[in-house]
Amino acid sequence: MSVTTSGRLRGVSDIGRRQAIAVIGAAGAGLALAGSDVRAAQPTRNPPVITCVIRYQIDPFQRDAFADYARNWRLIIPDCGGHLIGYFLPYEGTNDVAWGLIGFESLVAYEAYRTRLKADVRARQNLAMAQTKRLILREERNFVEVVDGTFQIAPHR
């Protein structure tokens, strides 16, 4: 992925550089907030190598319903083999773009996850609910990787 002269990322429609940086920063904050209690409750696994960044265009009048949809994934995604980094709703600026970030050890692990997800009853029910309520107007997936030495750098204050 590269940045155009207008500051937009190629391959991601309608997302500016600042929005992309905010999403990646939010992902890091989400991982930092997960804390040791969450890690202690889960079996030790390799850290995610790639992250699937899902950009949702949502109905802004159904923000609360989308939040419920996102919360429904908190058990389904880990059960199917994904590392749920988090779902993010718009806070300031555009009111119809939300994000979901899910980590995987590899693209092969992602493909295995997708197979398990399609077979999961809870996943199918959650997707059917979103379709029935027309919460999601558009969905895009991009895969990113962390640049070594740049992830979770705390402020120097």
C-alpha positions, 0 to 999 in steps of 0.5 A: 500500500502506498500514499498518493500525493493527496495524502490518501492510501492507495487500495483503501477508498475514502480513507485519508492518511490521518484516518489510517494512522488513527486506526492503526494507533487505536489497534495498538491502544486496544492491544495495550488495554487488553492487559495481562488479565486477558492474556492469562485467561487465554492459552499462550499463542504466537502473536499475530503477524498480519492484521485484517483491517475491516472498514465498514460503511455503516448506517449512522442511525444504527450505531448502537445496533452495530455496536451490538453486532461488534460485541457479538464477535468477541467470543466467536472470533477467538473461538474460530482462531482469530486474535480479536484486536477490536472493533472501533466506532466513529468518534469524531469526523466521519459518522459512518465508518467503523473498523474491525481489526483481527490478527492472524499468524499467517494468511493460511491461518486466516483462510482456516479461520474463514472456513471455521467462521462459515460453519459457526452457527453464532457467526451465521446468526450475527451476519444474518442479524446485520443483513436483516437490519441493514447495518452495514452498507459496505465492507472492505478488507485489507491486510497489514503487517507491523513494521518492526520496531514501531509497534506499541511505542509509549509516549515519553512524558 
